Amino acid sequence: MQKNVTVVLTNGTDLPTIQRVLWGYTTQNYRNFEVVLLQDKPLEVAHSAYFFPLYFCPPARLSSHLTQSLTDYVIFADAHAVPREDFVEEHVKHREEGYYLTGARFFIQDTVFDTLTLEGIESGHYFSTTFLAQHATVKGLKAFRAIEPGSWAALLDYCLPELSFNFSNTSLWKTDCLALLESGAWDERYPAHRYYREWPGLQQKSVKNTTLLMAAARDKNLKISVIVSTYNAEEWLEKVLIGYSVQTYTDFELIVADDGSRPETKALIDRYAANYPVPVRHLWHEDLGYRRQEILNVAIMEAAHEYIIMTDGDCIPRKDFVEIHALEAEQGRFLSGGYCKLPMKTSKHIAPDDIVSQRCFEVGWLKSIDRLGFSNTLKLSAQTWSAWLLDLISPTTPSFNNCNSSGFRSDMIAINGYDERMKYGGPDREFGERLENNGIKGKQIRHKAVVLHLDHPRGYKTPESLAANLAIRKEVKQQKIKWTPFGIRKEVPTPSN
């Protein structure tokens, strides 16, 4: 029988994992498909064990394979993610001319994923309520969508689409796929990391809650650069350094972007860097007045990793801070986190052991020292479900705030970084507004990712700087400006034809 769907498995390198993934495709309700593994060299797998044709294809020859194939629809999926039995069926059910479908992956603990068996995959046990409640790395709505297929999932896709094109779970008609591959946009090295916010002639359609893939949490692990800005604030910076030393997620580097601090700051950083759980780098320039945006642009370009978290040297992160940003990161979005602004008495009272033990994030402990407002109490008290709900109904627009925001480095470079004309009072908001103008939308995580904002004076805040910044932001909003000529590169972009 002619197969009418090609499933392309991307970024597969681990044979035992790929074996489990192929087991998942043997359970599919919809069986009229072929599987193509993007590999430079064939792997040692038994083709006869599968009802579907299995091909090995170098990434550079994918276009040629699809041209020769008799199929008319293409599904891209992560070669390290096991599909639920209705995965192919749901893609076929929702396909529509003029659209591409975009889905997601669901993550479980690494050690559990490595013990998945053929029998468990065939029985559907691994997508059951009991199993996922115990082993999923994220609870709440994301767990709910994985165990509630059908009408509930379709309703979630309609109400909460969260659209982005990625090669971990997406599908489109073959003619559209060939046009994409032949356009030169395809990156043979990292196909799963390429994404497209806009594709000429195609609209997006979310199947994030109806097409489920299960992967090991290690495959979610973004390599992250955390950029911490500072200036002559060693007492606060030390508390922040302690906060990043106890993170539950450790696949990151820490860059201290220093706007010209005194030698004591360097001595502090060097002392911690000598025995720190992650790499630490100190970027410094001469103190010529407030030039934070300049050193942040340097840090963006110096960042070693694809994803960047922006924060300040007066913001102590909760131990799950980096992990939350990693789990919530999404192509085509920047994340907008929250902060709890503390009074000076509490800021001074917090000691190293309070950070290591995490009691400084306990509402009762904070209230025993000084006042704690309702909004801060809400953020610190929110659990998985309530944090999701509070972020969903929050009237606050997700804006880019330097104390707690993140995004892909390539998106930051695409808008030429921060506008270096701007002083204190809104340069981070303007940065986010240009991201929005360039198609990168904000995503609210203010009740999930939390930092404690330590109190300090703001001698660099002037009416003149605020007025100048507001004028720049007004122009950005009115003219939908995406790229600043006063950023990383000091030049006016050439108009595209």
C-alpha angles and dihedrals in degrees: 000000000000111000113227100190130059116201109202114200111205134200097011115164107141114077099201090050093047089050090058091047092053089050086058092056091052088064096055118132090211107060106175098102145096127220125226119192112204100226133141088215129029117255124227100259128139106248091192091065092072132067091214127073110259121205134181114216132175110236091243091060099047093102090053092049093050092047091056095042120095093220122110103198132055129205119191114204137169111264088217096056126087114223125226112241093260096048099108091035092056093049090051092045094054100039114122136176112262094022140091120206122228124198139166146231130247121217133218132180114291096234091051094048090053091059098051111132134205090243093053093048092048092049094050090234093135092063093048124118093245096050097046095044087059103038110025115114091216124044132191121046095357090057091044093055092053094056100037108067123171127035096359092054092046090051091052090051090053096046099036107027100163094188128203134137112239135155094233093078120355140113142196142161114289094241090057091045093053090050089053093049094046093048093076092244092111114102109207093198101053109016095158091056096054117096139173124210092187129026116184111252095005132098127205125247123185122228092160093127099037103047109059130193122177119211138171114266090241089069089060092055107120116194103238137197112207110203115201117188119210145167126186095324106119095155092057095037092056090057090050092050089053089051093056092046092067101046119141089220113060105173093106144089124226118226119188107206103203120197094206105302125179121266092267089071092056091047090053093049093046091051093054095039091059091070107017127135093232133032114280125199130184118211114189138173132184119283104253096149129284105346102144094136090057095054090044090056089051089051093051091055093043094049111118097205140066097241127055131199114199118207142145135252090243096057119091110206123222111239093258093049099106091037092056092050090049093049095045097043111122134177112252093024140086120209123237113201133186137246135203110220110215129201119248094256092058093041090056094043096058109103130191093261091052088059096044092049091042092226088128086073093055114106095216093050093049092048090052089064104040143326122314119194126229095252092052091046089053094051095047094045097047116114127196099285097035092045090054092047093046091050090048096052097034111126089209115107112234102249131174108261119180092219093064122002137110144188146152115298092226090058091052092050091047090066092042095250125261124354102248093202089072123093129188117330118057111352090124091051090051089049089055093046091057090048088054091049088053093054099264106127127203121250121202119235099146093127095042105046110045136180131180110237111214118216122250141153120267106215092159092063110104134168089237094056092046092051093048091049093049090053091053092047091049090054092047092052097044096045096035090234115190104173128047120208087206097066138077092329116038099217141093112254118246110249111251118239 
